[in-house]
Amino acid sequence: MTYIAKPALHHPTLTKNKVGYTRRDYEGRISTLCAGCGHDSISAAIIQACWELDIAPHRVAKMSGIGCSSKTPDYFLSASHGLNSVHGRMPSCLTGASLANRELLYLGVSGDGDSASIGLGQFAHAMRRGVPMVYIVENNGVYGLTKGQFSPTADKGSQSKKGAMNIDSAVDLVSLALQLGASYVARGFSGDKAQLVPLIKGAMRHGGAAFIDVISPCVAFNNHAGSTRSYDHVREHNQALNRIDFIDLAPEAKAEPGAGELLSLPQADGSLLHLRKLHAAHDPTSRLAAMTTIQTLQQQGELPTGLLYVDAQARNLHQQLKMVPGALNALDEAALCPGGAQLERINAALR
């Protein structure tokens, strides 16, 4: 597949969005992942979300670590900025880039091994600091590049393709993101594009630390009977918490809905995120309620998906550090070197 070049020509009748791009303009190279891999469905959802949100590709910076999931940025937004970092270090690379140029939309793509093992500390600090980013973990419960060993997110008691039993407790990245202070936390399923695309759209418009855990079955090593990350198991145990409809710049609606009613939440850019509360026990505006709902459903063997938590008043890293409005890499010499008198005032304030 690597030698196959994607045709550069576009059909003249392809629909364009408000910024003049067709959906094809948001695609990347032809995927080299296994046929049927859930990661390719996630790439398609990212492409669809960016096209529908009218985001110019060159305004996006996509970053990743190491693993099957971290290969996927090559398969979408070919005209975007990109960096494939070392294993587990994507969050720190993204944080540095965001501090240098806050005018880009940062999209971090990682895997369950990349984020829940060697990169767990990096993941934790990106969430607690409120780095403005969309952090997507493509979670399949195995190390696909090294032939299917259990990853840290594999459920205790699940079986490998060769019959081995996992005896270790699973790392739940969704619960960790909630505890660490992420202001937008969601879980999706690669086989449910109708749910996943709005989740990604909402995360891109959030403006804070947005984390999406996407269950993405590995068709080569983790799609068999006994696996809790197979397509059949996830479909049978998927408990959707809400139906999401993202409407850009829509008027505000009431904020205290009952079960089955509409909840509208303002986002950082002035747009609204609309939720349909289908689970009576779940309140997406309460961090504690989200943690309780996740634990309750997981004890029942169900997999909660949808928007689990959102904080409409969240402050991101730039606001916490009181950064200047523009990009640091665009500051001129006068701004960077204000003179001795200003330096003396700063030093006096620290004495």
C-alpha positions, 0 to 999 in steps of 0.5 A, a space after each residue: 500500500 505504501 507505494 500507492 499514490 493518492 490521485 491529486 485530481 479532485 472532481 469539479 462537483 465536490 462540495 466545498 465548505 465556507 473556507 473553500 475546501 472539499 472533504 478531499 482536501 482534509 485527507 492524507 496519504 493512503 493508510 498502511 494499517 490493517 484492513 478494517 482497523 478502527 483507527 482508520 475510522 477515527 481518521 475519517 471522523 477527524 476529517 469529517 469534523 474539520 471539514 464541517 467546522 470550516 477549519 483551514 488545514 494549515 491552522 491545525 498542528 497535529 502531533 503524535 508519539 509511537 504506535 499504530 495510532 501515532 501513524 494515523 496523522 499521516 492519513 488525515 490533514 496532509 496540509 497541516 503542520 505535523 510532528 511525530 515525536 518520540 514514544 510517550 512524549 507527544 504532550 510535552 512537545 505539543 505544550 511547547 509548540 502551543 506556548 510558542 504559537 497559541 494561534 494554531 489548533 493543536 490535535 494530539 493523537 496517541 495510543 493506549 500504550 503511548 499514553 497509559 504506559 511510558 507517556 502516563 506522566 506526560 498525559 497527567 501533566 498536560 491534563 492538569 495544566 489545562 493545555 489547550 488541545 484535543 487529545 485523542 487516544 485510539 484505545 485497542 487494549 494491545 500493543 499492535 506494532 509488537 504483536 498483541 501484548 496486553 497494554 495498560 488499558 486491557 481489562 483484567 480477565 480479558 484474553 489475548 489472541 493466544 489465550 493468555 489471561 490478563 491479570 493486571 488491573 486496567 488503567 482507565 484514562 477517562 477517569 484519570 482525565 477527570 481526576 486530573 482536571 481536564 475540562 472536556 472528557 468524552 469516550 467514543 467508539 470507532 464503529 459509531 461515527 454518528 457519535 464520534 464526529 460531534 464529540 470531536 467537533 465539540 472538543 475542537 471548539 472547547 478551547 481547553 484541555 479536551 480528552 477523547 478516549 476512543 475504543 478502537 478494536 485491533 482486528 489483528 490481535 484483539 478482535 476475538 472471543 474473550 476480548 473486551 475490546 472486540 467489535 462485538 463486545 463493545 457493541 453489546 456493552 456500549 452504554 451511550 450517555 447522551 446524543 450530541 449535536 454541535 451547532 456553531 454559534 447557535 442561540 443559548 437555550 435553558 441550562 437545567 434540563 431533565 432526563 431526555 431534555 436538551 442541554 446547551 453549554 457555551 464553549 470558549 469560542 462563543 458556540 454552543 454544544 447541545 446534549 440530549 440527556 438520555 441517561 437520567 443518572 448522568 450530569 455532564 456538568 458535574 465532575 463528581 457525577 461523571 466519575 460516579 456514573 463511569 464507575 457505576 456502569 463499569 461495575 455493571 459491565 457497561 461501557 459509558 460513551 458520549 460526553 462525560 464531562 464539560 466545564 464551560 468556564 474552564 481556563 486554559 494554560 495561556 490564561 493561567 500564565 497570563 500570556 500575551 494575546 499573540 503568538 510568542 514566535 511573532 514578537 519583535 525585538 522591542 517586545 522581547 527586550 523592553 529595556 533596563 528600566 522594565 527589567 529593574 521593575 520586574 526584579 524589584 517585584 521579586 525581592 
